[in-house]
Amino acid sequence: MALVAQEIPKVGLVMESARLVRWLKQVGDSITQGEPLLELETEKTVLTIEATASGRLVQLLLEADQEARVGDRIAWIESEAANNSDTLAQDQQSARETSHTARVRSSPIARRLTAEHGLDLARIAGTGPRGRVQLDDVRRAVAAQSAQRASLSTAPGAQPLSSMRRAIARAMTLSNATVPQFSVTRAVDWTALQVARSEIGASLPAGLPKLSVNDFLLQAVANALLRCPGMNATFYGNPELSEARIVQASGAHIGLVVALEDGLLVPVLHGVEKLGLAELARRRSECVERALTNGLKREELEGATISISNLGARGPDRFTALVNPPQSAILAVGRQRDCVVARSDAIHVRPMSELCLAVDHRVADGRLASDFLARLVEFLEGGEWRT
């Protein structure tokens, strides 16, 4: 028998901490790896977290409404399946934590107060012997932090960031600062799709969700990803180091941007290349509903290589979205509007939109991005839809 730590997992690129909503198991309960164990509230949504090992739950280290940081241990599981490598990993982790504490000389009470207020111990000037951080040092840092927050909160028109707005700010700042992005644009004629939407929608069994333009976009993007597999990838690591890599996806996993009252979420539909329009409509409808009601599962927020942002009929004619790392691209869909176009030496009025594809230049170049967008438009204007 060995003890296995249950830790706070990292969900998404910018998650730093989470709040425990409730435990789904209690001390003494038998649990199975992959079984729902607890509910966490992140800056984006409430997630169900699964057990990392099978065995018996022997200790809970976090109570409801308490916060913990990514990687923090929150429970211990007594497991017969745990092997020596598990125990070794625990020992190595403990050694790293002891090493970190040794580098910053501080008293136990100073460390505890620092953690409670979310301060970085290494940034606090210690006045004790050999630079040791003491309780009064932390109190002064807490007071300075409070004064700074107070001055910001009383500024004219100042509003504190919501948890979701803070998460969006982190993600988009990271995207803009670290991802070299370029964009390519094409116009799309919706005439054929409108006919297909009407005909296919009328043939579907009663009770299914109504087909939306997003369902057709999801299937078209999946088709383009299969034809341009170089776009179906994510970038990881520092390009200056040998660890940097491009990871190809095994299927078409596509994010769909959902607007909320105070921000947005990007639930992910997995394996879109296998789905017909009817099943896509059902999954898309359920996924959007869970996004609106904070009911998304952890796996529904991860794994996408590309996202779709469609602002609908009230949106702009054209806009550029920011890539959501580690995804390789995001498709921004302008509103449909009647436009005068030339077709076969004649003038026509057609429902048109501008599609703008923003791309991570570390994953793809202009030619590949242009090929992908061309295949996407070709499919939207005359593809054979899977129902």
N, C-alpha and C positions, 0 to 999 in steps of 0.2 A: 504494500500500500504506500502511496505517496500523495502529497498535497499538491494540487494544481491551482494556480491563481486564476481567478476570473478578473479580467481587466476591462477598463473602459475602452472600447474600440474606437478607432478613428473612422468617422463617416464623412466622406467628402474631403475636399482639399484643405478647408480652412477651419474645421471644427477644432476647438481647443478644450472645451469643457462641456459638461452636461449635468442636468439635474435629475436625481432619481425620483420618478413618479411613484412606483411601487414595485415590491418584489412579488413575483408570481409563485415562488417557492419559499419554504421556510427551513430553518435549521433542522436537520434530521431527515429531510425529505430525500428520497432517491431521485436522481435526475439522469437524463440521457443526453449525450452530446447532440446539439442541434435543437434541443427542446427549449421553448420559450422560458426564460428565466426571470427577466425583469423588463420594466419599461423605463426608458430614458427620454427626457425632453431636451432636445438640442436647440440651437438657435433657429433651426428651420422647422422642425416637426417633432412629434412624439414617435419613438421607434421601439419596437420589441426586440430585445437583445437575447440571443440564444446562448445556451451553456456551451462552454468550450471543451468540456470533458464529461464523461459519464462517471457516476459514482454517488457519493452522499454529500450533501451540502452541510458543512460542519461549522462555518462561521460567516457572518455578514459584517462587513466593515463599513457599510454606508447605510444611512437611514433615509426614509422618505423625506423629500424636499431639500436634502443636502446636495451640494455640488461637488463634482470631482473632475479632475483633468484627464485628458486622453492618456492612457497608459497606467493610470492609478489602479492599484489592486482594490477590489470592492468585495471580494468573497474568496473563501477557500473551499475547494472541492476535494474530498478524499476519494482517490481513484485507484482501482486495481490496474487499470490499463496504462497508467503513467509509467514511463520508463526512465532510465537513468538520464537520458538527454533532457527530460522535463526538469528533473531535480537539478541537473547541471545548469540549465538555463536560469532557474530561480537563484542559484548561488551566484551566477555571474551578474544577474541583475542587482542582487543585494550588494555585491562588491562595487558595482558602478555607483549605486546610491551612496555608499559609505565614502567612496572616493570623492564624489561631488561635495559632500558635507565637509570633508577634510579640507578641500580647497578654499572654502569660505568659512573662516572661523566664526562661530556664533554660538550663543546659548540656546538651549532647547526652547525656552519660552519665546525668544526672539524669532526662531524659525517658525514656531506655531503662529505667532501673530502675523508674520510676513505672509504665510500661506493663506490665512484667513482673509487678508485684504488684497490678495492677488499681486503682491509686490515681488520684484526680483531681488533676492537676497544679495546677489553679486553687485547690484547697483546702489546698495546702501553703504554709506561710509561708516566704518566701525571706529568707535572712540576708545574701545577697551584695549587691553594689552595686546601688542602685535596686530592691531587692527581688528580685533574681535568685535563682531556686531553684537551689541547689547540691547536690552529691552528699550531703553530710552532712545537709542538710535532708530529703532523701528517706529516708535511712537512719533518721533519727529517726521519720519518719512510718511507715515499715515496722515499726520496733520497737514503736511505739504500737499499730499494728494487730495485731501478733502478741500483745502483752500482753492486748489486749481479747479476742481469740479464745481465748487460754489461760484467762482468767478465766471465760469462758462455758462452755468445755468441761469445766471442773472443778466447775461448779455441780451440786448433787445432782440426779440424774435427767436432766441435760442430754444431749441427743443432737443431733449436727449434722444439718442438713437434707440430704437426698439431692437430686440435681439435679432430679428430677421434683417432689419436694415443694416445692422452692424455686420452680420454675416455676408450680406451682399457687398457691402463696402470693402470688406477684406478680400473677397473672391475677385472682384473686378479690379481692385488695386493691384492684386497679384497678377491678374491676367494682363493688364496694361503694362506693368513694369517688367514682366519676365517672359512674355510670349511675343515673339516677333510676328506680327499679323499683317496680312494683305487681303484684299477683297477683289472678287470678280463678280460681274453683274450681267444678267440676261433678262430679257422680257419673255413672258410666257402668255400664250393665248389660251384662255380657259374654255373656249367654245365646246370642244370635244368632251372635256371633262364634265361640263354642265349637263350635256346630253347623257353621258354615261352615269352620272350621279342620279339623274331622274329615272332612267330605265332600270338600273340595278337596284335602286332604293325601292322601286315599285314591286320588284320580284322577290324581295326578301320576306321571310315569314313575319307575321305580326308579333309585336312584343319586343323586337330587337331595337336597339338605339338607332336613331336616324343617322344616316351616313353624313359625315361632315367633310369639308374640304381637307381638314387635317388627316383624315383617314386615307384619302388618296395621296396626300403628300407623304405620309409615312411609308406607304407601299412604293411610291416612286423613288424616294430616297433609298430604301432598301435595295431596289433594283439597281440604282446607280452605284451603290456601294459594292454590289457583287460584280459589276462590270468594271469598276475602278477600285480594286482591293487596296491599292496604296493609300486611299483616303480612309480606309476602315482601320484606323490605328490610333494609338495614343503615344505620347512622348513622356518619358520618365528620366529623371536625373539631371545632372549638370553637364552641359555639352562640352565643358572644358575637361571633364574627367572620363575615364574609361568606362565608368558605370552607366553612362548615358545610353539609352536604348529606345528603339521604336518597337512597340508591341502590337502585333496584328490581332484583331479580334476574330473570334471563331464564328461569329454571326453578325447580323445587323441589329445592333442595340442602339436605339435612338431615343434621345431625350425630347420631351415636349414641354416648352415653357408655359407655365400656368400662372396667370396674374392673380394675385391675392390683394386684399385691401391694403396691406402695408408692405408689399414686396412681391416676391415671386418664388415659385418652386419649379424644379425641373425633374418630374418623375420620368423614369426610363422604362420604355417598352422593349423587352428582350425578345430576340428571335423573330423580328418582324418579317424577315424573308420567308418564313414558313406560314404566315397568316394570310387568310383571305380577308376581304373588306368587312364581311359581317363580323368575324371574330375580332378584327382590328377595332371596329366601332365599339364592340362590347368592352374590350380591354381598355381602350382609350377612355370611354365613358366612366368606367369604374375607377381608373387611375386618377382622372381629374377630380372625381368626387372625393376620393381619399385625400388628395392634395388639399382640397378646400376644407376638409374636416379634420386635418391633422392625423390622418389614419394611414399614412404611407409606411410600408415596411422598409427595412434597411436596404434590402437588395433592389428596391424600386428607386433608389437615389444614386445608384452606382452602376458603372460598367458601360456607359454610353461612349461612343466615339464621335458622335455628332448630335447636335440639337436643332430643333425647329422652333423659331419664334415667329408666330403669326398673330399680328395685332388686330386682324379682322377688318370689317368694313369701316370702322371708325379710325383705323390706323392711318399712318402717313403713306404717301405714294411710294416712298423708298426710304429705307433706313439701314444702317449698319450696326450689327450687334457685336459684342465682344465674346471671343472664344472662352468657354468655361473649362479651364485646365482640369484634368489632363486630356480632355477631348481635343480632336484635331480641327474641328470646324463647327460653325453654326450658320444655319440658313435663315435669313431674315426675309419675310414675305410681305411685300407691300400690298395695300388694299386693291381690290379689283375695281376697275373703272373702265368706262367705254372710251375707246381710243380709235382714231382714224388710222388705218394701216393699209399698206399696199400688198395685195395678194394676186399673183398671176396677172399682172398688168391691169389690175382693177383696184378701185378704192372701196374699202369695207370699214364698217364700224364693228369692232370686236371687244369683248371683255378681256382686259389685259392687266397684268401685274408686273412689277419689277422684283426679281429675285436677286438678293445680294448674299453671296457666300463669303464669309470671313474664314480665313484658313491660317493655321499654325505653320509658319514657313519652315519650321524645323522638321515637320512631317512631310510636307508636300510643296511643290513648286507651282508656278503659274500654269504650266502646260497640263499637269495632272488635274489641278483644280478646274481649269477651263473644260477639260474633257468630261469631268464629273458633272459639271453644271450643264453642259450640252446634252449629255445622256439623260439627265434629270428632266430637262425641258422637253426633249424628244418623247420621253415616256408620258409626261403630263399631257402633251398635245395629241397623243395617238397611240398610247400603250395598250396592251391587252391586260385588262384588270382581272386579278384573281378574286373571285367572290367567295 
